[in-house]
Amino acid sequence: MKSHTCYSIFFTMILLTVFAFPGKSLGETDLAFIKMPVSARSAAGMGVFTQMIASPIAVFENPIGIQNPDPTLSLSHGFWLTDISSDAFAFSLPIKRGTFAAGFNFVRIPGIEIRETSTEDPLNEIEAQYLTVGAGYSQRIRKRLTVGASVKYIYENLYTESGHGYAFDFSGSWLAPSSLDVSLLVQNIGKMNKLDNESTTLPRLLKIGLVRPDIFIEDPFRVSVGVNLETNLDTQESGASVGTEICIKNLLSLHGGYQQIGSLNWKSVGFSVRAKRFELDYALLFYSKDLNNPSIFSFMWKFGK
């Protein structure tokens, strides 16, 4: 009965926070960097398996994904378009029946040219900087039900202007009797202050995920598949992602994903290598034929007894 009450309170909080923070009018959301994948394993499957990655980096992507019985450290580096880069660090600790995680994610966009008139030579080159510091907690409140929540402090700096704000993420996962993992995620419910007298709105997202772990098992292979349905609560733009994961003797995993949002589509591939308490993940993203393909490296270390 107590678990059922916690479950009801948790999802009531989700509904209240979704509708308590009014967004901008249709089509006016900013801070696209906060939607960028942070961990390589999550990116390689287009976010479909994020609730199952057991990594502290998931504090920025889906708080139930931080669930891990061991103390864990995780690092991630992203090579994005042109000279854009991202660096993330996070740790997680098991606490009683749940897991606590905290970390930061730093994104740099150098080489932005400043001009007052249309000239060949810019007056100056600046660097835009974005920092997210997050903390979250996840707990299994029933045998088949896990919930999680995180809070993020967000800072942006561009030339002489800076802004900051906060955002909450709420998520839940239910393991159905058929071993189907059903998840719900609400992201970026919060507020930013004005930047250069212009309001900045967080991209509020609602995601529903379905994952079928081990849909095919034939030694040494295990195959999992999943799909995510996503809606931007401000622009009403919707999309879907599909992903697959092939695990070979729990030492090597191959990942692939496809995402379609509006008229845009993206593809991804990657792999994970595990050795005792270490895991190395890599993801390669295909965004456009005319642009470099971004890539992400992540490293995770479980320590303790």
N, C-alpha and C positions, 0 to 999 in steps of 0.2 A: 504493500500500500504506500509506503514511504517512497519507494522508487517511482511508482506511478505519479505521485504528487510532484516529485522533482521533474519528471518528464513533462508534465503539464505546464509547470512554471516556466521551464526552459523555452518551450515553443511559444508560450504566451509572450515572453520577452522578445522573441524573434519578430512576431507580428507587430508588437507595439513599436519596436525600434524602426521597422520598415516604414510605418506610416506616420511616425512621430517627427521625422526629419524631412521636411518638404524639399524636393529637388528643384532644379531649374526647369524652365520650359523645355519643350521637346527639342532634342538635338543639342543641348548645351551642357555637356559634361567635359571635364578637364582631367589633368593628372593621369595621362595614359600610362605613365611609367609604373603606376601601382598595379596595373593589370599584367605587367610583364612576368613570365615565369621566373622563379628564383632558383629552384633546384633542377638539376639535369634530369633526374629520373621522372619528375613530374612533367617537364617539358617534352621529353621523348615520347610520352603517351598522350600529349595534348591535354594534360590535367585530369585525365579520366581516372587514374589510379592514385591521385594525391592523398585521398583519405586513408590509404593503405601503405604509405611509404615508410612509416615509422622513423621519420627524420625530424630533428628539431627545426630545420629550415621550413617545414610545413606550417610553422607559426605565422608565416606571411601568406600562405596559400589556402590552407584548410586546417583549422586547429585540431581536429580529431586525428590528423595525420602525424601528430607528434607522439602518439601512444607508443611507449617503448619500456620494457621492464628493466633496461640497463641505462646508467648514465651515459650520455652520448654527446659528442661534439661533431659539428658539421661546418664545412667551408664550401663556398661556391663562387665561381668566377664566370662571368658571361662576356663573350665577345660579340657585340651587337653591330649595327650598321655603322659604316665608316669607323670613327674612333670612339664610338659610344661603348662604355663598359659598365659592368656592375660587379660588386663584391658583397658577399654576405657571409656572416658568421652567426651561429646559433648553438645553444646547448640545451639539453633537456635532462631532467632529474625525475626519477620515480618518487612520488610522494603518496604514502598510504595506498589508496585504491586508484590513484590517478597519476598523471604526468604533467610536470610544469616545464615550460620552455621559454626562452628569451633570446633575443639577438638583434642584429641590425642589418640593414640592406642599404648600400650606398651606390647611387647611379651617377655617372659623369657624362656630360655631353659637351666636349670641348670644341673649339674652332668655330664658334658662332660669331659671324662678322657683324660689326656695328657700322652703319652708314647713316649720315644725315641727308645726303643727296645721292642720286644715282651715279656713282663713280666706280672706276675699276678697282681702286685701292680702298680698302676699308679703313675707318678711323682707328679701329681696335678689334681685337678678337677676345671674346670672353668665354667662360665656361659655366654652363648651367649645372647645378648640383641638387640632387634630391636624396634625402635621408629618411629612412623609416626605421624606427626603433619599436620593437614589438615584444609582447609577453602574452602567454596563453596557458590555458589549463584544459586538460581533457580527462574524462573519467568514464569508465564503464559502469552505468548505474543499474543495468539489468544484464542478464546473461547474453542477450542478443542486441542490446541497445547501448550505444556510446554517444556521448555529447561532448562538445568542446566550445570554448569561447576565447577570443583574444582581443587585445586592445593595442592600437598602433599610434605612436606619435609620428607625425609626418612634417617634414621641413623641406621647403624648396627655396632656392636662391638663384636669382637671375640678374646679372649685372649689378645694379644698385638696389634692387628690390628683393625682399624675402617675405615668406609667408609660412605659417605653420597651422597645424590643426590636429585632429584626432579621428580615429575610426575604430569601429568594432566589427568583428566577424563572429558569426554564430553558426554552428554546424551540428548535425546529428547523423548517425548511421545506424541502420537496423539490418541485422542479418536474418533474412527470411528463412523459413524451414527448408526451402529448396536450395540453400546456400547462395542465394542471390543477395548481394550487398546493395541496399537502397540508401542513398544519402541525400541530405538537404543542406545547402550552404547559402548563407546570406552574407555578402561582403560589403565593406566600406560604408557602414552606417555611421555617419559622423558629420563633422563640420570643419571647414577651413576658413581662416580669416582672409581679408582682401589682399590681393597682390597688385600694387600699382593702381589702387582704387577700383579694381575689377574683382568681382566675386569669382571664386573658384569652387566648383562643385565636384565632390567625389563621385567616381563612377560606381553607383550602387548596383550590385549584381545579385541575381537569384539563380542558383544552379541546382539542378536535380540530377543525380547520378545513379546509374545502374551498372553494377559490375558482377560478372559471373566468374569467380575464381576457379581455377582448375577445371575448366569445362572439358578439357581433354587431358588425360593422363596416360602416358605410355612411356615407361622407363627408357631413357633418362629425361623425357620431356614432360613439362606441365605447361598448359596453355590457358591464359585468362583473357577475357574480352570484356569491354565495357563501353558505355555511351554516356555522355553528359548533355543535358539540355540547359541552355543559358539564356537569360533575359536581362537586358539593361533596364532597371526600373525607372530610369529617367527618360531615355530616348525611345523605349519600347522596342529596341532592336533585339532580335532573337537569333540564336544559332545553335549548332549542335557539334559535338566532337565525338569521335570514335577512336578507340585505342586497343592495342593488343600487346600481350607480354608473353614471351616464350622463355621459360626457365629450364636450364639444363643442369641437372644434378645440384641445384641450389648454389652453383658456383658462378654461372654465367647466365645473364638474362638479356634477351634481345627485345627492343621496344619499337613500336611504330604507332603513328597517330595521324588523324586527319581532322581538320576543323573547318566549318563553313559558317560564316556570320555575314548575313546580307549577301552581297555579291562577291565577297572576298573569301578566299580559302587559303589554308596553310597546311603544310605537311611536315612530319617530323620522323626521325629515326634515332636510335641510340642503343646503348648497351650499359650493363652493370656487371662489374666483376667483384666477387666477394671472396675474402680469405680470412677465416676466423672472425676477428672483431673489426675488420676493415672492409670498406666498400668504396669503390670508385665508379662514378657514373659519368656518362657523356651523352650529350644530345646535340643533334644537328637539325636546324630548322630551315624550312624552305618557304620563304615569304613572297619573293618576287624574282622573276627571271632577270630583272634589271639591277638587282641589288645583291650585295654579298650575303651569303647564308650565315646567319648567326649561329653560334655554338656556345654550349655551357658545359663546364666541368664542375663536378661536385665530389667531395670527399667526406666520408663519415667514419668516425672511430667510436666504437663502444668500449667503455672501460669499466673497471670495477673488479669484483671477485672473479 
